[in-house]
């Protein structure tokens, strides 16, 4: 299906790749076991602390653990917002200026593909998930 539209395939693949990674980290924070760790030290006679969340979960018998400091949580938040915006572009009519690196044929193909296979999410659904009937491998 995407054989003649490699730029479209690469664009959609990059969204899916980012979504998979971000979903794993998001789910670890939302559904994992959370522990607060605070690294403390004295600076100029004042105690300071650097809080870190240690998120742990188990998947298929493997223990998954990741540490999130304030910067990591902020970065994840902004990465999820960016991904949401990239996905939300498809909920509106596709225009050439949205994808300047695509040819007019790429835009036409993407418009038709979305018309046939994409349903925008309802407000109650997650803003990060997109329901597509066809995988990129087709």
C-alpha angles and dihedrals in degrees: 000000000000096000094108094039107056094158091056091048092049092048094051091043091054090053092049093046092051092044093054093050094045093046091055092051093042092049091048090057095042101040105020129093107270126210125182116223121185121195108205133192140157117254118182091342094308126107114238129185134202108204119210129183114218108203117195131181139160123233124178091342094308121115113228119196134172134172120227121193121185092274093050092051091049092047091050090049093052093043090053091048090050091049090048089054092049090052093042090060087075093058090070131057110285114244131188093241090059091060107027092167091061123088120233087257090054090051092049091049092048091049091052093043091052092045090056103035113023129082117184114234123256117240089255093057126084112275090219100059124079123194111222125169095205130054123222092248092070 
